[in-house]
Amino acid sequence: MKNKGYRPQPSASARIGVGRSILATMVTAAVAFVGAFLAAGQVDAAEYYVSPTGSDSNNGSQSSPFATLAKGNSAAGAGDTVWLRGGTYYLTSQVTLSKSGTSDSNRTKFWAYPGEVPVFDCSRYATTNTAADVPVILVTGSYMHLKGFEVANAKVGASGDHSYSLVRTKGSSNNTFELLNLHHGFGPGLFIDTGNGGNLILNCDSHDNYDKDGSQGDGQNGDGFGVHYQTSGPSTIIRGCRAWVDSDDGYDLIYQEVPVIVENSWASQNGYANGGSTSPSSGNGNGFKMGSSGTGIRHIVRNNVAWKNKAAGFYANHSFGGNTWYNNTSYNNGTQYNMLASSFESDGRTIATAVITLTGSKMHIMRNNVGFPDKNSNFNNSVDGANNTWDLGISETSADFSSTSDAGCTGPREADGGMPAACSFMKLKSGSPLIDKGVDVGLAFVGAAPDLGAYEFGANPGSGGATGTGGATGSGGATGTEGVTGAGGAGATGGASASGGAIATGGVMGNGGSTSRDAGPAATGGSAGATGGGGSSGAGSGGTTTPGSGGTVGAGGSTGPGGTPASSGGAGASSASGGSAGTGGAVASGSGGTSGAAVAGAGGSASGGQSGTSTSGGTGATGCSCAIGAVATHLPAGSLVAVLGLLGLALGRRHRR
């Protein structure tokens, strides 16, 4: 007979289970609260304003702006935006940009105010050391985003003075340089120096730079873009850029020991000064100088156009590790492709044997390139080539192209940052013998086979997206070509960058392309990485449905005057938040960003990503907030204290200003 007042007591294990369940519920709720609190805290990022009519004694508000870039840097913190109003700022001494962000989603931004062009005039600049490069703007911070301004008109030094860069980094990493116009400098336009890589140079121009009678020789250091001295870390990407009439080289990667990706970019009339090809300097005069490396790393050079450069359109510059050259167009250069290879002493810089033959995995890989006219050098069995115009015996004529006139090609960019639509230079025309003569190298194409050169005939231009603010930057996103990725592409500003992803090989040239970052070099023939949300530009109206033909436009359109970034993106906007792409991740298929599940390969977890669920591109890898939630249910009881501690930190952060 049962006692009426008795109820069976749960076992010890059952009591522990119930306790854990209650604790898990409490911890999960606390973590969710902290996450929401921190997310709300992002809204607290400050905005400052700088104007030529301002004063550094002002408070930096829109109605009371600062006067100098230096003051804006001094006031800013991680995640803040410094809006640069239009007009001319005269720089008389070096300005250092040092205020680092903390991640892709928490960058420190120095942006041109919408619809205005700030010009940093260097005509009054005084270097502090005529024997060294003392750059006008020195970037020492990481996770920064510089966008939309000009740096120009450097004072010409005395004969024998060392050149100086308009913008130079030193030991910084993971920076984005977008829509910068760097011109008429006394040395390089943009110089990336050391650091751990991860930089994106997007839709920038660097032109008419000339170190007249400089210490290294007349015009010997007037490069458009340079990436140098990095020894570890992820790749830097140059995408959608133009370099013209620079006295030395358009793009120079000498002494860079980590692979660089150069794509969808142009180089014209380098090796000249004072406006063009009638006035040669003593500079090297190569369009794309892709070397040299003392350790034999391999750069990827694809979908670029070089013309009228004094020396080579494309130059390996002593590289003994070979480079990968896909779908480039070289027209009317001194030499179209110069694949010179050398060996080096143990210091990695001193040449041991001037000319060597590359074999096996060290050979240059060349596919689908155009050389017009056929004039190459230093191939000497060092090239693994197929389906290039010289391999196929194609003798091009001007009639094979829409135009061999470069009129309009150095004119203003499109509103979305893309190359000028008025430039039809070297695009294929109907009936061209270069159509469908390529071999599939993983880049998207239209028709029975890829075309030769940088442009794919029949690929309709997509609409370029606005620059996203805070969308996740996918690792290894597809690069569009000639409109499959929209002209200019969308700039994902502050998305989380997945580490270890493979370089995208999908997509055809989009004159600016996407901003999805490729976190590491791709093995030849490897598959493209998944496109993260907020990164690449959507195919837009008229885009193809070829797999890999452009990803999604990052959420977040252009920022309205004085306000926070708008939430609308470009055509086909959708965002895969925090999805990671590891090595060999799958390319999202479809046009305008419609994608299947994002596949994560080895080493592809998103660092600091947002929620692991994509809004359009399938399920991404678990990012930051999801990972915390997942771990919370397995925490011991004592971990609740730690979670409450996080809440305290969040409260402290909310009261930072």
ZIKAKA-V697351 format. One line per field, one symbol per residue. ss: DSSP state (A for helix, B for strand, O for the rest). phi: phi as a letter, one per 30 degrees, with the letter a starting at -180 (. if undefined). Layout:
# ZIKAKA-V697351
ss->???
phi->???
This chain:
# ZIKAKA-V697351
ss->OOOOOOOOOOOAAAAAAAAAAAAAAAAAAAAAAAAAAAAAAAAAOOBBBBOOOOOOOOOOOOOOOBOOAAAAAAAOOOOOBBBBOOBBBBOOOOBBBOOOOOOOOOOBBBBBOOOOOBBBBOOOOOOOOOOOOOOOBBBOOOOBBBBOOBBBOOOOOOOOOOOOOOBBBOOOOOOBBBOOBBBOOOOOOBBBBOOOBOOBBBOOBBBOOOOOOBOOBOOOOOOOBBBBOOOOOBOBBBBOOBBBOOOOOOBBOOOOOOOBBBBOOBBBOOOBBOOBBBBBOOOOOOOBBOOOOOOOOOOBBBOOBBBOOOOBBBBOOBOOOOOBBBOOBBBOOOBBBBOOBOBBOOOOOOBBBOOOOOOAAAOBBBBOOBBBOOOBBOOOOOBBBBOOAAAAOOOOOAAABOBOOOOOOOOOOOOOOOOOOOOOBOOBOOOOOOOOOOOOOOOOOOOOOOOOOOOOOOOOOOOOOOOBBOOOOOBOOOOOBOOOOOOOOOOBBOOOOBOOOOOOOOOOBOOOOOOOBOOOOOOOOOOOOOOOOOOOOOOOOOOOOOOOOOOOBOOOOOBOOOOOBOOOOOOOBOOOOOOOOOBOOOOOOOOOOOOOOOOOOBOOOBOOOOOOBOOOOOBOOOOAAAAAAAAAOOOOOOAAAAAAAAAAAAAAAAOOO
phi->.ddddcbeddddddddddddddddddddddddddedddddddddedbbbbbecdbdddcidddbddcbddddddddbeidbcdcddkcccccbdcccbdddcaecbdccccddeibbdbcdcdcdbdcadcbdcddccccdchcbcbibcbaidddddejdddbddbbcbicbhcccbhdccahcckddbbcchiciidbcbhcbbahcadehddcjeidbcddbbbbidcajddcccbicbbbhcdcbdbbcdiccbeccbbhcbbbhdjbbhjlddbdccddicdccclcbdcidcdcbbhcbbahddccdbbdhieccibcbbhcbbbhcebdbccebbcbdddibddcbdbbcdbhddddcbbiccbbddacbhdgiccccaicedddidcdbeddbeaccceidcdeddedjddedddceiddceiddddicccdcjddbcjdadddjdccdidddcddddddbjddcddiddcdbhjdddejiccdcjddcdciddddcdjcdbhkidcddcdadcdeiddddddddicddddididdcdeicjccdddjddddeicdedcccddidabcdidcbceiddddcjcijdbdddcccdicddcidcedcddbcicdddcddddddddedcddeddddddddeddddddddcdc
